[in-house]
Each structure stands twice: as structure tokens, then as C-alpha cells.
Amino acid sequence: MKREDSGLGCSVTLGSMGRTRSRPARRVGCAGLALAFLLNVLPTFSRADPPPDPEAAVSTTRHTLAEATQFMVSAANPLATRVGVGILEKGGNAVDAAIAVQLVLGLVEPQSSGIGGGGFMLVYDQAEQRLTSFDARETAPMAAHYRQFIHQGKALSWPEAVNSGLSVGVPGLLRGLAEMHKTHGRLPWAVLFEPAISMAEQGFEVSPRLHGLLTRSSGLKASASAGAYFYRDGQALPVGYRLINPELGRVYRQVAQHGVDVFYTGEIARAIVDAVGAHDRPGHLSLDDMASYRVVRREAVCTGYRVYTLCGSGPPSSGPIAVMQILGMLAHTPVLDHAPDSAQAVHYFAEAGKLAYADRDVYVADPDFADVPVKALLDPGYLAQRAAAISPERAMKKGLPGSPPGIDPADFGLDESAELPSTTHISVVDAQGNAVSMTTSVESAFGNKMLVRGFLLNNQLTDFSLAGVDAQGRPLLNRVEPGKRPRSAMAPMMVFRDGQVHMLIGAPGGTAIINYVAKTLLGVLGYGLDIQRAIDLPNRGSRNYGTEIEEGTKLTEVVAALKGKGHDVEIRPLPSGLHGIVRTGTGWQGGADPRREGLALGR
């Protein structure tokens, strides 16, 4: 793999993985008074119900554990996984394969990701023993402002905000892929586009999941731009229908031949800007916003857990921090003394989740606009203190934000914004031990329902707090600001042991991503399950408003015991899309989520 351009900075070597840098946190006092204040005001903001799933549950598919001696790819669609394997067999590396996989996913799984969206990428270079985090999250236009989602004194409803031009951020995915390739790629850039171009021009079969989501979508059919592509005579495209996308094929050809600047300037950028401006509720996106977009290389967030080092993307992603907090708190409980699907294990897991989500809602935002206390949130003493609040016998009604070292929660507004990213995750390791863990998104299912040149635009700006201030009038850390990146729950993660990549994991699922990834890491690293069994575990946890149990699973048998501990239990679909890889003594094992239609495959 190519050496990183040190002029762009911000990477982590294995020698420093236990340390995390964050901007200096504001130091204020009166932490005890702050918590008392929050106890008084918190009920004003509490959510009664969890947000809806970004993508509906459609069907389940049994997967067996994939095993390989050389390399492994796990992704959300079999067509994409096989393309990734083909790139590796052609001599490409993990970065090449991940790029080719993502380009295919944008075509065959348009509800989840694509070049109209963004994402976070972790890339590990085995030769350099260096981990680099690429932030390709969308940005707010320079004309955006924190009151843009306020109409007649009230925040727009979720559907009003999503299905508008106001929700579209500057897409970051293509620049992110290009930065990865520039630094680490092996095969020529244009070669990576060939499978997706061929599929776009010759067609692919509509999958059961895509058909099911088209059937369930309430707004896509009404879209003037997207309805004609996804429906025939008012009906969702049937399973097996050969769908071609010549417009996306042309865009891919242009980007393959001339580089990503043709997307961010010129006719493609103009088409995006014009579509956003022509909406009934127009947005602020401009050609200057498109042309000025830049990927940010950030220091990965890393911390220890048992004999492992956990690493993930840092803010504006909140996912890895919350996952690390959950595992860090659970390390101070006897959770591993109880079977994974026992009521007691679920109790401990849900209680730790309440506390982690409470911190997430207050302290995490774009670090270029706010002082995010990353190191303080992961401080071992702080996590031990938080864990002490977990009773083995009684569920807390709601977790409160803690007081990390040097931080006063009263200095931060309390944010309870919804976040419903429709997302996908890719895990790849190559024969040299290089690895990519990449989570990408267009936000809600099918983004904001606007199709431009064959791809859907994102609605990522609705990941900002729509109100901008809390009920006390305090500015929220995650409010809309010009050029800012919205907070995310995406959690692409890598685990290291003895100086080598040990595990890759990530998932779609909105704010539930945090619980999905934490569940799987606990299963593999704590309980010693193989990656497929850990992914298969019934989803569970709390996002700090009740305890969620995946319907149709054996966890429903422990509901009575959980209620006896005071849990407010909701049984519901929890359609994660976990895709992971784990090192073994002879190679790699891969797992794919049975709740989606993905595939893990290697050689």
C-alpha cells in the first residue's frame, strides 16, 4: 500500500493506539448542581417512543460462517461481495475492493448508500502498521443556519424536513473513496468502476429486499424524479426484474476517466444544485459548496478492552465512542457470568446503553465546531464511576448525562434529535493483512427521494438538531451551522490484538447501530462466539427510552424477568445489517447479518 501523505496528517500508529486526542474541553464547575438541574428539566424532553427503523425489516436469510485462508469480504449484497472478491483475485488490495464494492452497492442497494451520500472509512496499512480515519461526512451549505428547519416558530416535522431541499448536505462519499485510493490504492482508479458500470448498463435483478422496501416506501413513488425509475404502472419493481441505470453508468464513466472533480464541478454538480433549489421547499446548496468539499483525515478513537484495542472513527461520529463506553462500563459488571441471552445479561447491557446514549446526546458533535471531550468520555475512572450507577436488580428509568473529568453537563444543551440513517457497512481484509471498515449512508431509506443522474441525494442535514436549541433555550452542540458536519451514529470499527488486526465490524440502523455493534463485539471478544453467531444474537438494548427486544427471537422469553426489574420493554423489529470479519489461527472468518441479504466470502 502507498505511504500516506504526511502533509494531510491525522493518523494513528499501533504504538499510540491506546491514546486519543480531542480538542480541549471547556472547564467549568458545579457538576453536582448541573446534574440536579438536569434531573429537573429532563422529563420535559424525554422521548416516549424510539424512532422508527430507517429501513423496514423485510426477510431473514440463514448464513453459515465463512472461512478463508487469504482474504475476506463481507458486504450487504451478494453481487457487491463477489465484485470485491474479484478485485482481490485480480491483485487489488483491501482499499481497491472496498471501493468497487461500494460503487456496486450504490447501484443495487440505493435505499442505503450511494454517491449522493457520505460515510466514514477506517483503513489499516499492515506494512506501515498505521490506521487512518477518513471523514467523508456530508457538510451543511455555507448559507445554512440553525433556524432553517423552523417554520412559524416550530421545528418542521420529520417527514417535512426529510422530503425537502433543506435536508441535502454536500455529498462526501466520492471524495472519500478517492482519498482512500490516492493514499492506499493499488489498482488503477478506472478499473474499480468497471464492474459497477457493466452492471448499470446491462442491468441487475431487483432483490427481494429492494422490492420490499419499494413496496413499503410512502414517499418514493410520489417523487417526480425517482418514481419512474423504481415503479412501473404504479407498482414496485418485482423481484427478479432486470433494472438498468444508464444515467448512473454515464456518471461512473465520467468519474472513472476524469476523476472526482467532474462530480463536484461542472454539469453533475449543477444538476444536484438545481434539483435542491427547485424543490417546493428549496435548500441552500450551491456550486461553491460542491466545489469546496474536502475529506478530513482524523485521528481514530482507540481504547483498551480486555486484551484488545478497540478503534473507530471519531467525532462527528458518536458511534464508536458510545460503543467503547458500553463495553468499558460492562467490564465493571459480571455480565460475562451470565449467558448472552439471559435476562441478567440483557439487563446489564441495556443499563450501560442508557448511560452511553445519555452522554452521546449531550457531548458529541462536529469537532471543528465544538470541543468534544473524547478523552474524558473514555476515561477509565469515569467509566467505572458510571458503571457504579448500574444496579444488578433494578433498571433505571432514564440515564442522565455524566460529568466527565473537567466537564459540567449544564454547559451543554440536551439534544434528543432523531437520527435515522439508511446505511450500509463493508468489511474487507486482503492477503497482506490490510483492512477496511467502512460505513456509508444516504440517511433515511432512499435518502430525500430525489434522483439525480441515476443516484439518490442524501437527507443528512436532518441528523442535526432541527430545533437548534433545547427547551431551556441553550444552543445545542449539534445545531446546524455553515460548513458543519452532522453528528452520526455510524460506527465502523477495528479491533487489534498483538499488533495485528483481529476484527472488523459495523452496521446500519440509525442510532441503534451503537447497540448492534456493541452486542457483536461483546459476543466475540467477551463470550468467545464466532463472528456469525455473534451477529446472529438477537438484537437488544436501550437508547435511553425503554429497552428494546428484537421480535421473533428467544429474547422474548426473558421479557417478564426484565419487566420484573423495572424495564419498560418494547418488542419490535430491529433490522441490523452487521458485516464483520475475525482473524483465526489459519486465516479469516466472516459473518453477514441474516436480517439483510448480504454475504461474507473469501479465498
C-alpha positions as CSV (number, residue, x, y, z in Angstrom):
1,M,0.0,0.0,0.0
2,K,1.2,3.5,-0.7
3,R,2.6,5.7,2.1
4,E,0.3,8.2,3.5
5,D,0.9,11.9,2.5
6,S,2.0,13.2,5.9
7,G,1.1,16.7,4.9
8,L,-2.6,15.8,5.4
9,G,-1.9,14.4,8.9
10,C,-4.1,12.7,11.5
11,S,-3.4,9.0,11.6
12,V,-2.7,6.6,14.4
13,T,0.2,4.1,14.6
14,L,-0.1,1.0,16.7
15,G,2.3,2.4,19.2
16,S,-0.2,5.1,20.1
17,M,-3.5,3.3,19.7
18,G,-4.3,3.5,23.4
19,R,-4.3,7.3,23.3
20,T,-7.0,9.6,21.9
21,R,-6.6,13.2,21.1
22,S,-9.6,15.6,21.4
23,R,-9.8,19.4,21.4
24,P,-9.5,20.9,24.9
25,A,-12.8,20.6,26.8
26,R,-14.3,23.6,28.5
27,R,-13.6,23.5,32.2
28,V,-16.5,24.7,34.3
29,G,-17.5,23.7,37.8
30,C,-20.7,22.8,39.8
31,A,-21.1,19.3,38.3
32,G,-23.4,18.3,41.1
33,L,-25.6,21.3,40.6
34,A,-25.6,20.5,36.9
35,L,-26.9,17.0,37.4
36,A,-29.6,18.3,39.8
37,F,-30.6,20.8,37.1
38,L,-30.9,18.1,34.5
39,L,-33.0,16.0,36.8
40,N,-35.5,18.8,36.9
41,V,-35.6,19.6,33.2
42,L,-35.1,16.1,31.7
43,P,-38.7,15.0,31.7
44,T,-39.6,18.0,29.6
45,F,-37.6,16.5,26.7
46,S,-37.9,12.7,27.2
47,R,-39.0,10.7,24.2
48,A,-41.9,8.4,24.7
49,D,-41.1,6.1,21.8
50,P,-38.0,5.0,19.9
51,P,-37.6,6.4,16.4
52,P,-38.8,4.2,13.5
53,D,-36.2,1.9,11.8
54,P,-34.5,3.6,8.9
55,E,-35.1,0.5,6.8
56,A,-38.0,-1.8,7.4
57,A,-37.5,-5.5,8.2
58,V,-38.2,-7.5,5.1
59,S,-37.0,-11.0,5.4
60,T,-34.3,-13.1,7.0
61,T,-31.7,-15.4,5.4
62,R,-29.7,-18.0,7.2
63,H,-25.9,-17.6,6.9
64,T,-23.1,-20.1,7.7
65,L,-19.8,-18.9,8.9
66,A,-17.5,-18.1,6.0
67,E,-13.9,-19.2,6.3
68,A,-10.8,-18.3,4.2
69,T,-7.0,-18.5,4.4
70,Q,-6.1,-15.5,2.4
71,F,-8.7,-12.7,2.3
72,M,-12.4,-12.0,3.1
73,V,-15.1,-9.6,2.0
74,S,-18.4,-9.0,3.9
75,A,-21.0,-6.7,2.4
76,A,-24.7,-6.1,2.2
77,N,-25.4,-7.6,-1.2
78,P,-24.0,-10.8,-2.8
79,L,-23.4,-9.0,-6.1
80,A,-21.2,-6.5,-4.3
81,T,-19.4,-9.1,-2.2
82,R,-18.5,-11.1,-5.3
83,V,-17.2,-8.0,-7.1
84,G,-14.9,-7.3,-4.1
85,V,-13.6,-10.9,-4.2
86,G,-12.9,-10.5,-7.9
87,I,-10.9,-7.3,-7.3
88,L,-8.8,-9.1,-4.7
89,E,-8.2,-12.0,-7.0
90,K,-7.1,-9.5,-9.7
91,G,-4.3,-8.3,-7.5
92,G,-6.1,-5.4,-5.8
93,N,-5.9,-4.7,-2.1
94,A,-8.5,-4.1,0.6
95,V,-9.0,-0.4,-0.4
96,D,-9.5,-1.3,-4.1
97,A,-12.0,-4.0,-3.1
98,A,-13.9,-1.7,-0.7
99,I,-14.2,1.0,-3.4
100,A,-15.5,-1.4,-6.0
101,V,-18.0,-3.0,-3.5
102,Q,-19.3,0.5,-2.6
103,L,-19.9,1.5,-6.2
104,V,-21.9,-1.6,-6.8
105,L,-23.9,-1.1,-3.6
106,G,-24.8,2.4,-4.7
107,L,-26.5,0.8,-7.7
108,V,-28.1,-2.4,-6.3
109,E,-28.9,-1.1,-2.8
110,P,-29.8,2.5,-3.5
111,Q,-32.0,2.7,-0.4
112,S,-28.9,2.6,1.8
113,S,-26.0,4.3,0.3
114,G,-24.5,5.9,-2.9
115,I,-22.5,8.7,-4.3
116,G,-25.2,11.2,-3.3
117,G,-24.3,10.5,0.4
118,G,-21.2,10.2,2.6
119,G,-19.6,8.0,5.2
120,F,-16.7,7.1,7.5
121,M,-13.7,4.9,6.5
122,L,-11.1,3.2,8.6
123,V,-8.1,2.0,6.6
124,Y,-5.3,-0.1,8.1
125,D,-2.0,-0.4,6.3
126,Q,-0.2,-3.6,7.5
127,A,3.2,-2.6,6.2
128,E,3.2,0.7,7.9
129,Q,1.2,-0.6,10.9
130,R,-0.9,2.6,10.6
131,L,-4.6,3.2,11.0
132,T,-6.1,6.2,9.2
133,S,-9.7,7.5,9.6
134,F,-11.3,9.3,6.7
135,D,-14.3,11.6,7.4
136,A,-16.4,11.8,4.3
137,R,-19.5,13.0,6.1
138,E,-21.7,15.5,4.3
139,T,-21.4,19.2,5.2
140,A,-24.1,21.9,5.6
141,P,-24.1,24.5,2.8
142,M,-22.4,27.8,3.7
143,A,-25.9,29.5,3.5
144,A,-27.3,27.1,6.1
145,H,-28.4,28.4,9.5
146,Y,-29.6,26.8,12.8
147,R,-33.2,28.0,12.3
148,Q,-33.6,26.6,8.7
149,F,-35.8,23.8,9.9
150,I,-38.0,26.2,11.9
151,H,-41.3,27.2,10.3
152,Q,-43.8,29.6,12.0
153,G,-41.9,29.2,15.3
154,K,-41.9,25.4,15.3
155,A,-39.4,22.8,14.1
156,L,-40.6,21.0,10.9
157,S,-41.9,17.5,11.4
158,W,-39.5,14.7,10.5
159,P,-41.2,13.9,7.1
160,E,-41.3,17.6,6.2
161,A,-37.7,18.1,6.9
162,V,-36.5,14.9,5.1
163,N,-38.5,15.4,2.0
164,S,-37.2,18.9,1.2
165,G,-34.3,20.6,-0.4
166,L,-33.2,21.8,3.1
167,S,-32.1,18.2,4.1
168,V,-29.4,17.8,1.4
169,G,-25.8,18.1,2.5
170,V,-22.8,18.3,0.2
171,P,-22.1,14.6,-0.7
172,G,-18.8,13.4,0.6
173,L,-18.6,9.7,-0.5
174,L,-16.8,10.0,-3.8
175,R,-14.1,12.3,-2.4
176,G,-13.7,9.9,0.4
177,L,-13.2,6.9,-1.9
178,A,-10.7,9.0,-4.0
179,E,-8.7,10.0,-0.9
180,M,-8.5,6.3,0.2
181,H,-7.4,5.3,-3.3
182,K,-4.8,8.1,-3.6
183,T,-3.2,7.1,-0.4
184,H,-3.6,3.3,-0.3
185,G,-4.9,2.0,-3.6
186,R,-3.1,-0.4,-5.8
187,L,-5.1,-1.0,-9.0
188,P,-5.9,1.9,-11.4
189,W,-8.8,4.0,-10.3
190,A,-10.8,3.4,-13.5
191,V,-10.5,-0.4,-13.1
192,L,-12.5,-0.2,-9.8
193,F,-15.5,1.2,-11.7
194,E,-15.7,-1.4,-14.4
195,P,-18.0,-3.9,-12.5
196,A,-20.5,-1.3,-11.4
197,I,-20.5,0.3,-14.9
198,S,-21.2,-3.0,-16.5
199,M,-24.0,-3.8,-14.1
200,A,-25.5,-0.3,-14.5
201,E,-25.6,-0.6,-18.3
202,Q,-26.5,-4.3,-18.6
203,G,-28.8,-4.4,-15.6
204,F,-29.2,-6.3,-12.4
205,E,-32.0,-8.3,-10.8
206,V,-34.1,-6.5,-8.3
207,S,-33.6,-8.3,-5.0
208,P,-36.3,-9.2,-2.5
209,R,-35.2,-6.6,-0.1
210,L,-35.2,-3.8,-2.6
211,H,-38.7,-4.8,-3.8
212,G,-39.9,-5.0,-0.2
213,L,-38.7,-1.5,0.6
214,L,-40.1,-0.1,-2.6
215,T,-43.4,-1.6,-1.6
216,R,-43.3,0.0,1.8
217,S,-42.0,3.4,0.9
218,S,-44.5,6.1,1.4
219,G,-42.8,8.9,-0.4
220,L,-40.6,7.5,-3.2
221,K,-43.5,6.7,-5.6
222,A,-44.6,10.3,-5.5
223,S,-41.2,11.6,-6.3
224,A,-41.2,13.1,-9.8
225,S,-37.6,12.1,-10.3
226,A,-37.4,8.7,-8.6
227,G,-40.9,7.3,-9.2
228,A,-40.4,6.4,-12.9
229,Y,-37.2,4.6,-12.1
230,F,-38.4,2.4,-9.3
231,Y,-42.1,1.8,-10.2
232,R,-44.0,0.5,-13.3
233,D,-47.6,1.4,-13.6
234,G,-47.6,2.5,-10.0
235,Q,-46.3,-0.8,-8.8
236,A,-42.9,-1.5,-7.2
237,L,-40.5,-3.3,-9.5
238,P,-40.9,-7.1,-8.9
239,V,-38.3,-9.4,-7.6
240,G,-36.0,-10.5,-10.5
241,Y,-36.8,-7.5,-12.7
242,R,-33.7,-6.6,-14.7
243,L,-33.2,-2.9,-13.8
244,I,-30.7,-0.8,-15.8
245,N,-29.4,2.6,-14.8
246,P,-27.7,4.1,-17.8
247,E,-27.5,7.6,-16.2
248,L,-25.5,6.3,-13.3
249,G,-23.4,4.3,-15.7
250,R,-22.5,7.5,-17.5
251,V,-21.7,9.3,-14.2
252,Y,-19.5,6.4,-13.2
253,R,-17.7,6.5,-16.6
254,Q,-17.0,10.2,-16.3
255,V,-15.6,9.9,-12.8
256,A,-13.6,6.8,-13.7
257,Q,-12.0,8.6,-16.7
258,H,-11.6,12.1,-15.3
259,G,-11.5,11.8,-11.5
260,V,-13.9,13.1,-8.9
261,D,-13.7,16.8,-9.8
262,V,-16.2,16.1,-12.6
263,F,-18.7,15.2,-9.9
264,Y,-18.0,18.3,-7.7
265,T,-17.8,20.8,-10.6
266,G,-19.5,21.1,-14.0
267,E,-22.7,19.6,-15.2
268,I,-23.2,16.9,-12.5
269,A,-22.7,19.4,-9.7
270,R,-25.1,21.8,-11.5
271,A,-27.7,19.1,-11.7
272,I,-27.5,18.4,-8.0
273,V,-27.7,22.1,-7.1
274,D,-30.6,22.7,-9.5
275,A,-32.6,19.8,-8.1
276,V,-32.1,21.0,-4.5
277,G,-33.1,24.6,-5.5
278,A,-36.1,23.5,-7.5
279,H,-37.8,21.7,-4.6
280,D,-41.1,23.0,-3.2
281,R,-39.1,23.7,0.0
282,P,-35.8,24.6,-1.6
283,G,-32.4,24.1,0.1
284,H,-29.3,26.3,0.2
285,L,-26.8,24.1,-1.7
286,S,-24.6,26.0,-4.1
287,L,-21.9,25.2,-6.7
288,D,-19.3,26.7,-4.4
289,D,-20.4,24.3,-1.7
290,M,-19.9,21.4,-4.1
291,A,-16.5,22.6,-5.3
292,S,-15.1,23.3,-1.9
293,Y,-16.0,20.0,-0.2
294,R,-12.9,18.3,1.4
295,V,-12.4,15.0,3.1
296,V,-10.9,15.3,6.6
297,R,-8.4,12.8,7.9
298,R,-9.0,12.5,11.7
299,E,-7.3,10.6,14.4
300,A,-9.0,7.4,15.2
301,V,-10.6,7.0,18.6
302,C,-9.0,4.0,20.4
303,T,-9.2,2.4,23.9
304,G,-8.4,-0.8,25.6
305,Y,-10.9,-3.6,26.3
306,R,-9.7,-6.9,27.9
307,V,-6.6,-7.9,25.8
308,Y,-7.8,-5.9,22.8
309,T,-7.5,-2.4,21.5
310,L,-10.8,-1.1,20.0
311,C,-10.6,1.6,17.4
312,G,-13.2,3.6,15.4
313,S,-14.0,6.8,13.7
314,G,-14.1,9.8,15.9
315,P,-16.5,12.8,16.0
316,P,-18.7,13.8,14.3
317,S,-19.3,10.1,14.5
318,S,-20.6,9.3,18.0
319,G,-20.9,5.6,17.4
320,P,-17.5,4.2,18.4
321,I,-17.3,6.4,21.5
322,A,-20.7,5.1,22.7
323,V,-19.7,1.5,21.9
324,M,-16.5,1.9,23.8
325,Q,-18.3,3.4,26.7
326,I,-20.8,0.5,26.8
327,L,-18.0,-2.1,26.8
328,G,-16.0,-0.1,29.3
329,M,-18.9,0.1,31.7
330,L,-19.8,-3.6,31.2
331,A,-16.2,-4.5,32.2
332,H,-17.1,-3.4,35.7
333,T,-20.2,-5.7,35.8
334,P,-20.5,-9.5,36.0
335,V,-22.3,-9.6,32.6
336,L,-20.0,-12.3,31.2
337,D,-21.0,-14.6,34.1
338,H,-24.4,-14.8,32.5
339,A,-25.4,-16.4,29.2
340,P,-25.7,-13.8,26.3
341,D,-29.4,-14.2,26.0
342,S,-30.2,-14.3,29.7
343,A,-32.4,-11.6,31.4
344,Q,-29.4,-10.6,33.6
345,A,-27.1,-10.1,30.6
346,V,-29.6,-8.1,28.7
347,H,-30.3,-6.0,31.8
348,Y,-26.6,-5.0,32.2
349,F,-26.3,-4.3,28.5
350,A,-29.4,-2.1,28.4
351,E,-28.4,-0.2,31.5
352,A,-24.9,0.6,30.1
353,G,-26.6,1.7,26.9
354,K,-28.8,4.2,28.7
355,L,-25.8,5.9,30.2
356,A,-23.8,5.9,27.0
357,Y,-26.6,7.3,24.9
358,A,-27.2,10.0,27.6
359,D,-23.6,11.2,27.1
360,R,-23.9,11.0,23.4
361,D,-26.9,13.2,23.2
362,V,-25.1,16.0,25.0
363,Y,-21.4,15.9,24.3
364,V,-20.8,14.8,20.7
365,A,-20.8,17.0,17.5
366,D,-18.5,18.1,14.7
367,P,-15.1,18.6,16.5
368,D,-14.3,21.5,14.1
369,F,-17.2,23.4,15.7
370,A,-17.3,22.2,19.3
371,D,-15.0,21.0,22.0
372,V,-15.8,17.3,22.1
373,P,-14.5,15.7,25.4
374,V,-13.5,12.4,23.8
375,K,-10.7,11.6,26.2
376,A,-12.8,12.5,29.2
377,L,-15.7,10.3,28.0
378,L,-13.4,7.3,27.7
379,D,-11.5,7.9,30.9
380,P,-11.3,4.6,32.8
381,G,-12.1,6.2,36.1
382,Y,-15.2,7.9,34.7
383,L,-16.5,4.7,33.1
384,A,-16.0,2.9,36.5
385,Q,-18.0,5.7,38.1
386,R,-20.7,5.4,35.5
387,A,-20.9,1.6,35.9
388,A,-21.4,2.0,39.6
389,A,-24.8,3.5,38.9
390,I,-25.9,0.2,37.4
391,S,-27.9,-1.8,39.8
392,P,-27.9,-5.6,39.3
393,E,-31.6,-5.8,40.2
394,R,-33.3,-2.6,39.2
395,A,-33.5,-0.7,35.9
396,M,-33.0,3.0,35.9
397,K,-35.9,4.9,34.3
398,K,-33.6,7.0,32.3
399,G,-29.9,7.6,32.1
400,L,-28.6,11.0,32.8
401,P,-25.5,12.6,31.2
402,G,-22.5,12.1,33.4
403,S,-19.8,14.6,34.5
404,P,-16.6,13.5,32.7
405,P,-13.4,14.9,34.2
406,G,-13.3,18.7,33.9
407,I,-16.8,18.9,32.3
408,D,-20.1,20.3,33.6
409,P,-23.2,19.0,31.7
410,A,-25.1,22.2,32.5
411,D,-22.8,23.9,30.0
412,F,-24.4,21.8,27.2
413,G,-27.9,21.8,25.8
414,L,-29.8,18.5,25.9
415,D,-30.4,17.1,22.4
416,E,-32.9,14.5,21.6
417,S,-33.0,14.8,17.8
418,A,-34.0,11.7,15.8
419,E,-31.4,10.1,13.6
420,L,-32.5,7.5,11.1
421,P,-29.6,6.8,8.7
422,S,-30.3,4.3,6.0
423,T,-26.9,2.9,5.8
424,T,-24.6,0.0,4.8
425,H,-21.4,-1.4,6.1
426,I,-18.4,-3.1,4.3
427,S,-15.6,-5.1,5.9
428,V,-12.6,-6.2,3.8
429,V,-9.2,-7.8,4.6
430,D,-6.7,-8.7,2.0
431,A,-3.9,-11.4,1.8
432,Q,-1.3,-8.9,3.1
433,G,-3.4,-8.1,6.2
434,N,-4.5,-4.6,5.1
435,A,-8.1,-3.9,6.1
436,V,-11.0,-1.5,5.5
437,S,-14.0,-1.0,7.8
438,M,-16.4,1.4,6.0
439,T,-19.9,2.6,6.8
440,T,-21.7,4.8,4.3
441,S,-25.2,6.3,4.2
442,V,-27.8,8.4,2.4
443,E,-29.6,8.9,5.8
444,S,-33.3,7.7,5.7
445,A,-34.4,5.0,3.3
446,F,-33.9,6.3,-0.3
447,G,-32.4,9.5,1.1
448,N,-34.6,12.5,0.4
449,K,-36.3,10.7,-2.5
450,M,-34.7,12.9,-5.2
451,L,-33.0,11.0,-8.0
452,V,-30.3,13.0,-9.9
453,R,-28.4,11.4,-12.8
454,G,-29.3,8.0,-11.6
455,F,-28.3,8.4,-7.9
456,L,-30.3,9.5,-4.8
457,L,-29.5,12.6,-2.8
458,N,-29.0,12.3,0.9
459,N,-31.1,14.0,3.6
460,Q,-28.2,14.0,6.1
461,L,-28.8,17.6,7.4
462,T,-31.8,16.1,9.3
463,D,-29.1,14.5,11.5
464,F,-28.6,18.0,13.0
465,S,-30.9,19.1,15.8
466,L,-33.9,20.5,14.0
467,A,-34.7,22.9,16.8
468,G,-31.2,24.3,17.2
469,V,-31.8,25.0,20.9
470,D,-33.2,22.9,23.8
471,A,-36.3,23.7,25.8
472,Q,-34.3,26.0,28.0
473,G,-33.0,28.0,25.1
474,R,-29.5,26.7,25.3
475,P,-27.7,26.2,21.9
476,L,-27.3,22.5,21.0
477,L,-23.8,21.3,20.1
478,N,-25.3,19.5,17.1
479,R,-27.2,22.5,15.7
480,V,-27.0,23.4,12.0
481,E,-24.1,25.7,11.1
482,P,-22.5,26.6,7.8
483,G,-20.0,24.1,6.7
484,K,-20.6,21.8,9.6
485,R,-20.9,18.0,9.6
486,P,-23.9,16.5,11.4
487,R,-23.4,14.0,14.3
488,S,-23.7,10.4,13.3
489,A,-24.2,7.1,15.0
490,M,-22.2,5.2,12.3
491,A,-19.6,3.0,14.0
492,P,-17.1,1.4,11.6
493,M,-14.6,-0.3,14.0
494,M,-11.5,-2.4,14.0
495,V,-10.1,-4.4,16.9
496,F,-6.4,-5.1,17.3
497,R,-4.5,-7.8,19.3
498,D,-0.8,-8.3,19.5
499,G,-0.1,-5.7,16.8
500,Q,-2.4,-7.2,14.2
501,V,-6.0,-6.6,13.0
502,H,-8.2,-9.0,14.9
503,M,-11.7,-8.0,14.0
504,L,-13.7,-5.6,11.7
505,I,-17.3,-4.7,12.4
506,G,-20.0,-2.2,11.6
507,A,-23.7,-1.9,10.8
508,P,-26.6,0.2,9.5
509,G,-29.5,1.0,11.7
510,G,-29.7,4.7,12.8
511,T,-28.9,5.3,16.5
512,A,-29.4,1.5,17.1
513,I,-26.1,1.0,15.3
514,I,-24.4,1.5,18.6
515,N,-26.2,-1.3,20.3
516,Y,-25.8,-3.6,17.3
517,V,-22.1,-3.2,17.1
518,A,-21.6,-3.4,20.9
519,K,-23.6,-6.6,21.1
520,T,-21.5,-8.2,18.4
521,L,-18.2,-7.1,19.9
522,L,-19.3,-8.4,23.3
523,G,-20.2,-11.7,21.7
524,V,-16.9,-12.2,20.0
525,L,-14.4,-10.6,22.5
526,G,-16.3,-11.3,25.7
527,Y,-18.2,-14.5,25.2
528,G,-15.9,-16.1,22.6
529,L,-18.5,-16.6,19.9
530,D,-17.6,-16.8,16.3
531,I,-18.5,-13.8,14.2
532,Q,-21.6,-15.3,12.6
533,R,-23.0,-16.5,15.9
534,A,-22.3,-13.1,17.5
535,I,-24.1,-11.3,14.6
536,D,-27.0,-13.8,14.8
537,L,-27.6,-13.0,18.5
538,P,-31.0,-11.4,19.0
539,N,-30.7,-7.6,19.0
540,R,-31.3,-5.9,22.3
541,G,-30.5,-2.8,24.3
542,S,-31.7,0.7,25.3
543,R,-31.3,4.0,23.5
544,N,-32.3,5.6,26.8
545,Y,-36.0,5.4,26.2
546,G,-37.1,2.0,27.2
547,T,-35.5,-1.4,26.5
548,E,-35.8,-2.9,23.0
549,I,-36.0,-6.6,22.3
550,E,-36.0,-8.0,18.8
551,E,-39.3,-9.6,17.9
552,G,-39.4,-13.2,16.8
553,T,-36.4,-14.2,18.8
554,K,-35.9,-16.2,22.0
555,L,-35.2,-13.0,23.9
556,T,-39.0,-12.6,24.1
557,E,-38.8,-15.4,26.7
558,V,-36.9,-13.1,29.2
559,V,-39.3,-10.1,28.8
560,A,-41.2,-11.0,32.0
561,A,-37.9,-11.1,34.0
562,L,-36.8,-7.7,32.5
563,K,-40.2,-6.1,33.4
564,G,-39.7,-7.5,36.9
565,K,-36.5,-5.5,37.1
566,G,-38.4,-2.3,36.1
567,H,-37.6,-2.3,32.3
568,D,-40.1,-0.7,30.1
569,V,-39.8,-3.3,27.3
570,E,-40.8,-2.9,23.7
571,I,-40.7,-5.9,21.3
572,R,-40.0,-4.7,17.8
573,P,-38.2,-5.4,14.6
574,L,-34.5,-4.4,14.9
575,P,-33.2,-5.0,11.3
576,S,-29.5,-4.5,11.7
577,G,-27.1,-5.1,8.8
578,L,-23.9,-6.2,10.6
579,H,-21.0,-7.3,8.5
580,G,-17.8,-8.5,10.2
581,I,-14.5,-10.4,9.9
582,V,-12.4,-12.0,12.6
583,R,-8.8,-13.3,12.4
584,T,-8.2,-17.0,13.2
585,G,-5.1,-19.1,13.6
586,T,-5.3,-20.2,9.9
587,G,-6.9,-17.1,8.2
588,W,-10.2,-15.3,8.5
589,Q,-13.8,-15.9,9.4
590,G,-16.6,-13.7,8.0
591,G,-20.2,-13.1,9.0
592,A,-23.2,-11.4,7.4
593,D,-26.4,-10.4,9.0
594,P,-29.3,-12.7,8.4
595,R,-31.7,-9.7,8.7
596,R,-30.4,-8.4,5.4
597,E,-29.3,-10.1,2.2
598,G,-25.6,-9.7,2.5
599,L,-22.8,-12.2,2.0
600,A,-19.4,-12.9,3.5
601,L,-17.0,-14.6,1.1
602,G,-13.3,-15.2,0.9
603,R,-10.5,-17.4,-0.6
